[in-house]
């Protein structure tokens, strides 16, 4: 199966796309940038602001148009917009074959297998993330899902649910995989990094514990935190970042004269 991917939205959605594509590659899919000649097009939608919603709708319609030309056999839509407006989208864009919310993603492989589109439905080792970006040395590690804040301007809790932390050991293993794939910079992402571990029980790991484990378990030169609300900044976290040249700092040149032209000011200072 040739798989085309349209991944929209934030870096956290990029991680979701890479994980989904990894599952499909584990079942025999081959990723192609040539969307008109893909067998399946996967559209990961964004529903955060109106412009993102429209971009997602346009992407689904574009994929459906390619399907109408005859080569594409199925269009699958996932992501935040689908989670929030699944029923409405099913009614308005029936050309899309599958709309899968976050709780439905385990149906992806079986649904494609039923359509005869999965080459290897019995794959035993799916799940290795597949790189979808341009800068191969920069990767993202999503350490938690959802958000417990109830900001009036934000619909993330409605789409992503309450905050859930990924197990520390699993994140270290994923970071090791990213390093093996060539990552030189790993950006930790979540709705609120500072909330990491609060749902893992008393005495469970927090963000400093995770960062220490990542630094000890890999040789990745640079870890960045994108981003930490002020309420989540602890003395321990600040001290850890301050003493580790691999955590949260810019590893680039300190002398303005060493910066590329245009980045150091008009007079080089």
Steps between C-alpha positions, in 0.01 A plus 500: 500500500633841401417752773473875452498721809370852561588600855364834620516691825748501785812300580295272725286411200817428305592242763152347467545478123842340531366240742202416279719475193736278697214260570407486133860456385522211744213346306668540162418858399752711308483877545490702179505878444313443172145543630321451164649151475457393862265216586397664827523863609513566875397853603582603856279801566524800733202663669658767717410821315272581207784525249627158604152352472464634146845374404403154625172502310681611185752217544225241534320634193826498305566139599143409406551666162809285439297194594240595240772491233528126551841416648438570867290225653427644845523826694537487879455806723620512860601768750348781702242621248369147457488446875289812548280493190493138387124477445482828309797406281351161417187676379676779310791309342375146430781453247737439793495128576599504867472761771684379809502690828773443756310216666446333160858486373537132585247435222731642232688183405194268518292742292764520227549123513127451440538708185789284383746788532731359767775287351596331827210499750689262731811715549648435842728802544309811393531829681846646425449869431562607143667835438277742307687830529774674306781548755592143585706603804205667677230281654212538745421287804144534631514429872130531584158535344211730583471791742338568838484878453160649416604813312198673346680557169619141449316186388791260550345327806183440295700339221789336684346427839658520843875495554662154474874450540693246295701253714857618551658174383302507175613856429865410555465209258336726242778757539756224448320405179503861383871521575562183300314665211741795509341750739742764630231715659191370678224741595277393787141599419167484682214735576675576830838339562494606865203272566700191408467224758227656712265220397753223566434481872680612817875473467474463123744667261472866409646700213847526662507121548407448136762745377768336715402156367515623140842658553631182663337261256607666175788700354277749317689833507203724569162471672260794484186556706207624288370638728455535878241727659640710785298303755688187397846649545660349808835575658615149419412539131675837476812361669500196270484714188762739639757228563441291187634634169272251321173619654303802393790717394600624157812296414597742227764775493512747788704768321271720283774512237465121462130527416381478139457839335162651583463332839732715710365850434594759240826594669593145601438565872 
